[in-house]
């Protein structure tokens, strides 16, 4: 049990941090139109339209 607490759990924490850091820093290499956040106006307008059957 002490091996898990001493080696495995810290290694998992470092690996998860590394994956998160890689995911966040990879946004630098994305095209310009994908770097900006998603627009929310379009989704709000599409939700307000009446449903016709």
C-alpha positions as CSV (number, residue, x, y, z in Angstrom):
1,X,0.0,0.0,0.0
2,X,2.9,2.4,0.7
3,X,4.2,1.8,-2.9
4,X,0.9,3.0,-4.3
5,X,0.9,6.0,-2.0
6,X,4.6,6.9,-2.7
7,X,4.9,6.2,-6.4
8,X,1.7,5.5,-8.3
9,X,-0.6,8.3,-7.1
10,X,2.0,11.1,-7.5
11,X,2.8,9.7,-11.0
12,X,-0.8,9.7,-11.9
13,X,-1.2,13.3,-10.6
14,X,1.8,14.4,-12.7
15,X,0.5,12.6,-15.8
16,X,-3.0,14.1,-15.5
17,X,-1.4,17.6,-15.0
18,X,0.8,17.0,-18.1
19,X,-2.1,16.0,-20.3
20,X,-4.1,19.0,-19.1
21,X,-1.1,21.3,-19.8
22,X,-0.7,19.7,-23.3
23,X,-4.4,20.2,-24.1
24,X,-4.4,23.8,-23.0
25,X,-1.1,24.7,-24.7
26,X,-2.1,23.0,-28.0
27,X,-4.5,25.8,-28.6
28,X,-1.6,27.9,-29.8
29,X,-1.3,25.7,-32.9
30,X,-4.9,25.7,-33.8
31,X,-6.2,27.8,-36.8
32,X,-7.4,31.3,-35.9
33,X,-11.0,30.6,-36.3
34,X,-10.9,27.7,-33.8
35,X,-8.9,29.5,-31.1
36,X,-11.8,31.9,-30.2
37,X,-14.6,30.6,-28.0
38,X,-17.7,29.2,-29.6
39,X,-20.4,31.9,-30.3
40,X,-23.4,31.6,-28.0
41,X,-25.7,34.0,-29.9
42,X,-26.5,31.5,-32.7
43,X,-27.5,28.7,-30.2
44,X,-29.7,31.1,-28.3
45,X,-31.5,32.3,-31.4
46,X,-32.1,28.7,-32.6
47,X,-33.5,27.7,-29.3
48,X,-36.1,30.6,-29.4
49,X,-37.6,29.6,-32.7
50,X,-41.0,28.0,-32.5
51,X,-41.4,24.3,-33.3
52,X,-43.7,23.6,-36.2
53,X,-45.1,20.1,-36.8
